[in-house]
Amino acid sequence: MNIFKIIKELYTGKSNLIAQLGIFSLIGIMIISVNQVVSAFTGNTLYSVFAAPSEGEVIIFALTGIMLFIYFSGYLFKFAHECFDSSETELASISMDCFPIFLKTFPVMFIWSAYVGLALLLGYFLFTINRLEFFAYIILILILLPFVNMVFIIFAKDFSYSKQIFNPSTIVKLMSKTFVPAALFLVQYLFAGFVFFIISGIIFSFISYVNSREQQILCILFVLSLSSYIQMILNLVYYKGLAEILKKYYLK
């Protein structure tokens, strides 16, 4: 599976380009909202885009940021659901149904987050004396996380609750059938993430050459929006890749 082919397909077709524009615009709004909230709580109006926000405006900006974060979480699962309907890489439409999709998926995310949290807590008490063993245990948990994401994607296939979705042993079954292709895909994913991280860092370094403080803030917000957008695209590629692995090796 070629991860760069998936990225290319995300920008192919008129519908994908329209969805990309919508994603980038909403991310820009989310970043500005978060920035306004941070500038208000830190008391540093220099980081405010236009002017220091009032208490009422802070509430609006905070709610906007939270709602958009929820929206994008739902969008990822909507995209994962549509990956099972077509072999083509086509972005999901920008629509309000991402909110109810998030609500459907939230119990699954909550339970599995609790599993991971309990596993980390157990490791802390078992290996807290030996740092090397605790570090190895953390690495093991990180290796398991992609297979937790696979559980989310399996749920997104038809949004149906079942014992399989909430059973921790599902991870073992997933690893036994998909470990090698998942590992190969994750290597590509991490490499792509590293490349885009370097590009974002290079772009960010040029901000220091901007003389005006106001223009610097706007440039910083643009780079943060661009970086968040790139991360969103990588998340979509990640879910697409895992969905294809599940279709080929687990759900056949």
C-alpha positions in Angstrom: 0.0 0.0 0.0 1.5 3.3 -1.1 0.6 6.1 1.3 1.6 8.8 -1.1 -0.9 7.4 -3.6 -3.6 7.8 -1.1 -2.6 11.4 -0.5 -2.6 12.0 -4.2 -6.1 10.5 -4.5 -7.4 12.9 -1.8 -6.7 15.8 -4.2 -8.2 14.1 -7.3 -11.7 15.1 -8.4 -13.8 18.2 -8.0 -15.7 16.9 -5.0 -12.4 16.2 -3.1 -11.1 19.7 -3.8 -14.4 21.3 -2.5 -14.1 19.2 0.6 -10.5 20.1 1.1 -11.4 23.8 0.9 -14.1 23.3 3.5 -11.7 21.4 5.8 -9.0 24.0 5.6 -11.5 26.9 6.2 -13.0 25.2 9.3 -9.6 24.4 10.7 -8.6 28.1 10.2 -11.7 29.1 12.2 -10.9 26.6 14.9 -7.3 27.8 15.2 -8.3 31.5 15.4 -11.0 30.6 18.1 -8.4 28.7 20.2 -5.9 31.6 19.8 -8.5 34.1 21.0 -9.3 32.0 24.1 -5.6 31.5 24.9 -4.9 35.2 24.5 -7.8 36.0 26.9 -6.8 33.6 29.6 -3.1 34.4 29.5 -3.9 38.2 29.6 -1.6 38.7 26.6 -3.6 40.9 24.2 -0.6 41.0 21.8 -1.5 37.5 20.7 -5.1 38.5 20.0 -5.9 38.7 16.3 -8.0 41.8 16.3 -8.6 43.0 19.9 -8.8 41.6 23.4 -12.0 39.5 23.4 -14.6 40.2 26.0 -15.9 37.5 28.4 -18.9 36.8 26.2 -16.7 36.6 23.1 -14.4 34.2 24.9 -17.3 31.8 25.6 -18.3 32.0 21.9 -14.7 31.3 20.7 -14.3 28.5 23.2 -17.6 26.8 22.1 -16.7 27.3 18.5 -13.3 25.6 19.0 -14.8 22.7 21.0 -17.6 22.2 18.4 -15.2 22.1 15.5 -13.0 19.7 17.3 -16.0 17.4 17.8 -17.0 18.0 14.2 -13.6 16.8 12.9 -13.7 13.8 15.1 -17.1 12.8 13.7 -15.8 13.6 10.2 -13.0 11.1 10.5 -15.4 8.3 11.4 -17.8 9.4 8.6 -14.8 9.1 6.2 -13.9 5.7 7.6 -17.5 4.5 7.1 -17.4 5.6 3.5 -14.1 3.8 2.9 -16.0 0.5 3.2 -18.5 1.6 0.5 -16.0 2.3 -2.2 -12.5 1.3 -3.2 -11.8 4.9 -4.4 -10.4 7.5 -2.0 -13.2 10.1 -1.9 -13.6 12.6 0.9 -16.8 12.7 2.9 -19.0 15.7 2.3 -19.0 18.6 4.8 -22.3 18.2 6.5 -23.9 18.4 9.9 -24.3 14.6 10.3 -20.7 14.5 11.7 -22.1 15.6 15.1 -24.5 12.6 15.6 -21.7 10.3 14.2 -19.4 11.6 16.9 -22.1 10.9 19.6 -22.5 7.4 18.3 -18.8 6.7 18.4 -18.2 8.4 21.7 -19.1 5.4 23.9 -16.6 3.3 22.0 -13.8 5.9 22.3 -14.6 6.3 26.0 -14.4 2.6 26.8 -11.2 2.0 24.9 -9.6 5.2 26.4 -10.5 3.7 29.8 -8.8 0.4 28.8 -5.7 2.2 27.8 -5.8 4.4 30.9 -6.1 1.4 33.2 -3.3 -0.4 31.3 -1.0 2.7 31.8 -2.0 2.9 35.5 -1.2 -0.8 35.9 2.1 -0.4 34.3 3.0 2.5 36.5 2.4 0.5 39.7 4.1 -2.6 38.3 7.2 -1.1 36.8 7.6 2.3 38.5 10.8 1.1 40.3 12.5 -0.1 37.1 12.4 2.8 34.6 13.7 0.6 31.7 10.9 -1.9 32.2 8.3 0.9 32.4 9.7 2.5 29.2 9.4 -0.9 27.4 5.8 -1.2 28.7 5.0 2.3 27.3 6.4 1.2 23.9 4.2 -1.8 24.0 1.1 0.3 24.7 2.0 2.6 21.8 2.3 -0.4 19.5 -1.2 -1.5 20.5 -2.8 1.9 19.7 -3.1 1.4 15.9 -5.1 -1.7 16.6 -7.4 0.2 19.0 -7.9 2.6 16.1 -8.9 -0.4 14.0 -11.6 -1.2 16.5 -13.0 2.3 15.9 -12.9 1.8 12.2 -14.6 -1.6 12.4 -17.4 0.2 14.4 -17.6 2.9 11.8 -18.3 0.3 9.1 -22.0 0.1 10.2 -22.0 2.0 13.6 -23.3 -1.1 15.3 -22.5 -1.9 18.9 -21.4 -5.5 19.5 -19.4 -7.6 22.0 -16.5 -7.6 19.5 -16.3 -3.8 19.7 -16.0 -3.6 23.5 -14.0 -6.9 24.0 -10.3 -6.2 24.8 -9.4 -9.6 23.2 -10.3 -8.1 19.8 -6.9 -6.5 19.8 -5.2 -9.9 19.9 -7.3 -11.1 16.9 -6.5 -8.0 15.0 -2.8 -8.3 15.6 -2.7 -12.0 14.6 -4.2 -11.1 11.2 -3.0 -7.6 10.4 0.3 -7.0 12.3 2.7 -7.2 9.3 0.7 -5.1 6.8 -0.2 -2.6 9.6 3.5 -2.3 10.6 4.6 -1.7 7.0 1.8 1.0 6.6 2.7 2.7 9.8 6.4 3.0 8.7 5.2 4.9 5.6 2.8 7.0 7.7 5.5 8.0 10.2 7.8 8.9 7.3 5.2 11.0 5.6 4.5 12.7 8.9 8.2 13.4 9.4 8.4 15.0 5.9 5.5 17.2 6.5 6.8 18.2 9.9 10.1 19.3 8.4 8.2 21.3 5.8 6.1 23.0 8.4 9.2 23.8 10.5 10.9 25.4 7.5 7.9 27.6 6.8 7.6 28.5 10.5 11.3 29.6 10.5 10.6 32.4 8.0 8.2 34.1 10.3 11.1 35.7 12.2 11.9 37.8 9.1 8.5 39.5 9.3 9.0 42.9 10.9 5.4 43.8 12.0 4.3 42.1 15.2 0.7 41.9 13.9 1.8 40.4 10.7 3.9 37.8 12.7 0.8 36.8 14.6 -1.2 36.4 11.4 1.7 34.4 9.9 1.9 32.2 13.0 -1.9 31.5 12.8 -1.6 30.7 9.2 1.2 28.2 9.8 -0.7 26.7 12.7 -3.7 26.3 10.5 -1.6 24.8 7.7 0.0 22.4 10.2 -3.3 21.4 11.6 -4.7 20.9 8.1 -1.8 18.7 7.2 -2.3 16.6 10.4 -6.0 16.2 9.4 -5.0 15.0 6.0 -2.6 12.5 7.6 -5.3 11.3 9.9 -7.6 10.7 6.9 -4.8 8.8 5.1 -4.2 6.8 8.3 -7.9 5.8 8.6 -8.1 5.0 4.9 -5.0 2.8 5.1 -6.2 0.9 8.2 -9.7 0.5 6.6 -8.1 -1.1 3.5 -6.0 -3.4 5.7 -9.1 -4.5 7.6 -11.0 -5.1 4.3 -8.2 -7.2 2.9 -6.9 -9.2 6.0 -9.6 -9.1 8.7 -13.1 -8.5 7.3 -12.9 -10.7 4.2 
